[in-house]
Amino acid sequence: MTVETMTPHTDLLSALGIEALNRGAFCGEWLPTKGPEVVSIDPSTGLEIGRVTTATAEDYERVVSVTVEAFKEWRTWPAPRRGEIVRLVAEELRKHKDELGRLVTLEMGKILSEGLGEVQEMIDMADFSVGLSRQLYGLSMHSERAEHRMYEQWHPLGPVGIISAFNFPVAVWSWNAFVAAVCGDSMIWKPSEKTPLTAVAVTHIAGRVLAENDAPPIFNLLVGDRHQVGEPLTHDKRMPLVSATGSTNMGRAVGQAVAKRLGRSLLELGGNNAIVVMDDADLDLALRAVLFGAVGTAGQRCTSTRRLFLQKGIAQEMKDRLVAAYGSISIGDPMDPAILMGPLVDKRAVDDMMGALDKVREQGGRVLYGGNAKSDRGGFFVEPTLVEATPDMPITCDETFAPILYLFEFETLDEAIERHNAVPQGLSSAIFTLNMRSAERFLAAGGSDCGIANVNIGTSGAEIGGAFGGEKETGGGREAGSDSWKAYMRRQTCTLNYGDELPLAQGVEFKV
């Protein structure tokens, strides 16, 4: 790779410690990796940004060994001290928010406000975790035996494997890493090979904070493919938990491998998210939510809106308004603040979208707007697409990671809920209505079967305070807020006898 290739972005990359050729294994130090090079591509131009040499089997073993040893020390640090380290990482992220947000946009292709927002999400996640470090509560229970005290406590679990996807190249790592860190765990990050530079940049920041504070190397990195890193990580008994974000097929492989060795897996997989719009909805509000949900990140969020159910009374009006709004979406360089939709991540993503639209036409769907790749420029740009669909189209049950929105009409809320739930995925869902009964029906048992259910907000943009995740083929995992920290710890029930008798539970007598 030549320096000229990187000239437009040299200052940005240098500010984050990134070079023309980077190493892909870190465990308190950068190892001299000699695996095949991964090339990072700017999806808005198709041009090379930089390269990372991937980890070998020898690198893998070195990183895992260091991570295991780091856990032995880190678990002895008081949780508030662990939280202080996470706070210091957040301070460094604040200092580098602009550069790191720009790198997310450069390497992944989401618009700049989303790139900056992703870094802010890391900062928010760190702040949440710092508070959590003083709230890792256990319960106290009343014993049935006299002069006994019974309670539960939580201990650090062990080294954690984190497998992240390209669409949120840094935020999803933070959901796991910061919570795991305050819980007392060390970790190894396997990032997407489509976005390795953001992972290298974040690891530079986190590793520097650890070194400056004499903390053990808990934030470690392995860049590599499924064979060199992914499969060894999922099969490794030294990793009691593997958290994986990606496709349902990937999740099945991870879940089966980890379960076979009786480990834990935390799976955040595919979504096929829907919004239901009732006749009494605030259509202005609904329109804005649908646009961001379907077009934001070029449809490459796991929470992207992919299906829209319109009650017949407002269906035609919403279709007309959507077609007009889609026609005003600015598509182009995601660094430009005036742009609302950037590119897809690579050519394969474009081909997958075009293939899905071929199936749409074969299955009787009608394209109302868009449907084409934009070949008049470099990069991997497409038109956001509206499809008038019918419930019997198999393609609408698949997750196509692209800005395709399927439109359906319905008569009653019960009909909408039944069709809403009739897909394999169960991540995020929303209803727009001003009727309290309709809203509560959607949220009640027998309503939305998703892990996330919203009223009068869209399917995307979850806050870190709530547990994030879904059901069915979405994997059942939960990350970020609420009590998701429990996934990163092990529970221990303790009974303390402070008397001079030894009564048995349930009145059992055993006299010798």
N, C-alpha and C positions, 0 to 999 in steps of 0.2 A: 504493500500500500504506500502511496506517495503522500508527502505532506500536502501537495497541491489538492489532492482529493478532499482534504479536510479544511482547506483554507476558509471557506465561509463560516465555519463553526469553531475555529481553533480557540478563540478566546473563551467561548462558552465551555468547551470541553476542558480546557486547561484549568479553568476556575474550579472545576469539580474533580480534578486529579486524573482526568482521562487522557490517554495518549493515543497515538495512531494504532498501536498494538498493545492490548491490555492482557493481563493475566486473569484467569478465570477460577482461581482457587485461593481462598483466604481463610486463615485460622490463627489470627493474631499477627500474621505476616503473609505477604503475597508469595505463593509458591511459584517456582519456575515451570509453569505448565507447558507441556509439549504436545497436547492433543490437537486435533484438527481445529482450524480457525473458524469461528462463527463471525459472519459478516453482518453488521448492523446496517440496515437500509432505511433511508428517509422515504416514507411512503408517499410523500407529496411530490417527490422528484424521481424516485427510483434509484437515486445515487447513493453511493456508499458513504457512511458516516465514520465508522471505525470498525475495529476487529477485536475479538477476544479469543485467546487460545484456551481451548476447553481442557477440562480435567481428565486425567488418566486414572486407571485403577489404583496406581500408586498414590496419586494425589487424593483420591477418595479416601483411602485408608488413613492417610496422614490427617486429613481434616476431621474425620470421624473420631480418631483417637484423641485429638486435641479437644474436640467438643465434649467427649465423655469426661476427660479430666477436668475441663473447665466447669462442668456441672458439679463435680464433687466439691469444688470450692464455693461456687456461686450459691449453692443451696444453703450454705452456712451463713451467708450474709443476711442480716435482718431485712425483712421485706421493705421497710421504708428506705433503707440504704439502697436497695435495688431500685426503688422508685426514683431516688435522686439521680442515679445514672441515666435512667430513661428521661428524666427532666432535662439533663444536660444534652442528651441527644436532640431533644426537641428544640433547645436553644440554638444548636448548630443548624438544624433544619430551617429555623426562622431566618438565620443569617443567609442561607443559601436558597431560600424559597424561589426567588426569581430565576436563578440559573437552573435549579433542578426542575422547576415547572416547565421551563423552556425545553429542557432536555426530554422530558416526558412527551411534550408536543412534537419535538423533532423526531424522536425515535418511534413513537406509537401512532402519531397522526391526529390525536384529538385536538380540538381547538384550544388556543392558549388559555382562555379562562378556565377550561376544564383541566388543563395541565397544572395550572397554579392551584386550582381547587383540590386536585389530588394530593399535592404536597401539603396543603392546609389540612386535609383529612388525616395525614400522618401526624401533623402537629397536634390536632385535636385528639387523636387516638393516644398519643403520648401523654397529654394532659389527663385524659380519662384514666390511663393506667397508673399515673402517679398517685391520683386519689385512691385508686383501687388498692395500692400497695398498703394502705392502712385499713382495709376493709375486707380482708380475706377471712370472713367469719365462719366459725363452726357453731353448731347448736349444742345446747346443754339439755339433757333429757332426765326425767325423774326415774330413778331405778326402783324396781319392785322389791329390792332387797334392802333391809335396814343397813345403815352406815355404809352405803355405797354411793359413789358419784359416777354418773355416766355422761359422757360428752363425745363429740366428734371434733376432729381437727383435720386440717388439710396440709399435706406435704408436697414439695416440688415433685413433679413426675419424672423428669429426666430429659435427655436430649430430644428435641423436636425437629422433625423434617418438615420444611415448608416448601410446597411446590406451587408456584404462582403462574398466572396466565398473562398474556401480553396486554390485555385491554386495560388492566389496572396494574401497571408494572411495578409500582412501589406501594400503593395504599394497602393492598391486600397483605403484603408482607408485614406492614406495620400492625394490622389487625391482630395478627398472630404473634409477631415478634415482641411487641411491647407488653402485651398481656402475659405472654410466656415468660418474659424477663422478670417482671415483678413477682410472678409466681415462683421464681427460682430455677427456671429451666434454661439450658443452653439450646442452641438451635443451628441448623444448617439450612440455607436457602438455596433451592434450585429454581432460578428464574426461567422465564420463557426464553428460548433461543432467539426469538424475534426481537426481544428488548433487553439485551444483555448489558448495554452501557448504563442504563439507569440503575441496574443492580450493582454494578461496579461502583458507581458514584455514591450510592447510599452506603455501601459497605465501607468505602473510604471514610465517610463521615462518622459512622457508628464505631468503626475500628479505632479511629483517632480518639474519640471520647473515652473508650475503654482504656486505651494505653495511657492517656493523660491522667487517669484516675486510678491507676494500678488495679483495674478490674480484670478478672479472667476473660479470655477471648470467647464470649458467648454468642456474638453475632458473626456467624461464619457463612461462607459462600462456596458453592460449587456450580460452575457453568458447564453444562454438558448435555448430551442427548439422553434419550430414554435408556439406552443400553449401558452407557458409562456411569450415569448418575441416578436416573429415575428408578430403574428396577433395583439396583443395589440398595438404594435408600429405603424402598418399600419392603424389601426382604430382610433388612438388617435388624436383628433382635436387639441391638443396642439403641434403637430408636423406638421408644414405647408409644410415641404418637407421630403420625404423619398427617399433616393438614394439606389437602390438595384442592386446588381450584382449577377447573377446566371443563372439558366436555364430559358427557355422561359415559361415553365409552372409556375414556381415560379413568374416570372415577371407578368404574366397575373393576378395571384391572388393579388399581391401587387398593380398593376395598378388599378384593379377594386375596391379594398378596399379604396385606397386613393382617387380615382375619385368620389366615392360615397359620400364622405364627402367634395368634392370640394377642396381637397388639391392638391399639386403638387407631381409628381413622376418623378424620373430620373432613367431610366432603362437601364442597360447594360447587355444584355442577350446573347443568343446563337449565335455562328458563324459557318459557313460552308464554310470556306475561300478557294479560289482557286488561282492558278497561271497559267497563259497562257504563253506558250513558243513557240515563232514563229521560223520559219526556219532560220531566220537571227540572232537569239539570240546568245549572248556570253554564250556558254553552260557551261563553267567552272563556270562562275558567277551564272548561273541559278542553277546548281547542288548544290553549297554551300548554296544558299538561300532555296532551297527545303529541304535539309537535316536539317537545323536548324528549319525551319518552321514546318516540319512534326515530327521530332524526339525530338527537344528541349522541355524540361519540360515533356517528355514522352507523347507528344501530348495533354497535359492538359492545354493549353492556349486557351482563347476564340479566339485568333488570329492564332491558329495553322493551318498550311496548311493541308487541308483534301482532296482537289481535285486538280489534275494536268492535264491540257489540253495541249497536245503535237501536234503541227502541223506535218502532216504525214512525211514531209521530214526529220525530226530529231527524230521522235518518237522512232524508234527501238534503235538508238544510246543512247538516254536518258534513255530508259528502261534498257539497258545493263549496263550503267554507274551507275544507281541507285541501281540495284541488287548488283553490286560489292561494292558500297559504303555502302549499308546496311549491307553487310557481315563483314565490318570492324568496325562497331559501337560497342564500348566497353560498356557493360551493367554491372552494379554492384553498389557497395557502393557509393552513391552520394558525400560523403565526400572526396573520392579519386580524386585528380586532374586529373588523367588519364582517368576517366570515363566520357563518353559523354551522357549516358542515365541512369537515376535512375529508381525507381519503380513507379507504379501507386499508388494512395493514399491509397487504401484499397482493400479488397477482392471483394467488390461489383463492383468496377471499373474493375477489372479483369474479373469478370463474365459478365459484360456488354459488354466488348470487345469480349469475346468469343461468346456471344450471337449474336452480330452484325456479326461476321464472319460466324456463322451458316447461317444467313440470306443471306450473300454474296454468299455462295455456293448454297443455295436453289434458288437464283435469277439468277444464271448463271455466277457469277463472278469467276475469276481465280486468286488464290493466287500465286504471283510470288516470294515472299520471306516472311518468317516469318509465323505468324498466330498461334503461340503457346504461352501458359503460360510457364514460366520457373520454373518448380517444383523441380529443383535440388538444391534449396537454400531456405532460409527463406525469408520472405517478399513477396511483391506483384509485382514481375517482369514479364515482357512479352517481346516477340520479336517485334521489329518494323516491320510493315507489309505493303507490297506493293500488291495492288489488281488491276488486269486488269478488268475494268468495262465497262458497256454499259449504255447509257443515260436512259434506261427504268428500271433501277434497283432502286426500291423505297428506299432502304437503303442508297443510296448515297445522298438523300435529308435530311437525319437525321444527327444531330451532335452526333457522338460517341466520348466521351471524352477520347481518347486513340490514340496511334500512328498507325492509319490506314490511308494509302494514296491511294485514288482511281485514277487510270490512265485512261485517255480518249484520243482518237485521233480525230483530226478534219482537215477539208480541208481549210476553209476560216476563217478570223477573225470575220466576221459577225456571222458565225455559232458558233464560240467559245464564243462570247459575249452572244448570245442568250442562250446557254446552261449554261454558267457561271451564268446568272441571274435567271435561272429557279429553284431556291431553295427558301424556305421561309425566309432564313436568309440573312442579308446584312451588315456584319461587315467589313471585310478587303479583299483586292484583289490586284493582281499584274500582270504585264505583263513584259516579257523579250523580248526585240526587240531592234535592232539598227536602225529601220526605224522610222523616226519622224512622219510620217503619221499614222502608226499603234499605236504609243504611244499616239498621240493626239486623235485618234479615241477611244481608250480605256478610256481616261479621259473625253471625251466630253459628253454632254447630249446624251443619247442613248447608252452610253458605260457602264462601270461598274455601277451597282446600289448600291454600297456599300458606307458606310460612310468614308472608307479609300480606296484610290486607289493609287498604287505605280507603278513606272516604273524602272525596273532593280534593285529593292530590293524586299525582300520577304514580306510576310504578317505579320510577327511578328516583335516585337521590335520597337514599336511606340515611338517617342520622346514626352516629356511632353509639349513642346511648342505648339503642335497642338492639337486641340480639338479631343478627342477620343470618338468614338461611332459609331453606325450603324443604319441602316434602317430596315424596315419590321419587322420581328419577333425578331430582335436584340433590338428593343425597342425604338429607336429614341433619346436616351439620349446622352449627350455630357459632358465629364469630362476633367479635366486637363487644357490645354492651350487655346489659342485664347480668345474668350469672354465667355468661359464657366462659368466664375464667375457670370454672370447675373442670373444663375439658383438659386443662393444662396442669392439673394437680391430682393427687390421689387422696382419697378419703380414708380416714382411720377412725374407727369407733373405739373409745377408751372407757374402761370401767376401773374405778379405783376403790378398793376396799380399805376403809380406815378403821374397821372394827376388829374384834378378836375372834369372830365367828366366820364360818365359811358356808353361808346358805347358798343353795343352788336355785337357779331360776325355775319357774313353773312348779315350785314346790317339790321338786325331785329330792328324794332322800337317798343318800349313799353312805351308810355307816359301816365303818370297818372295825 
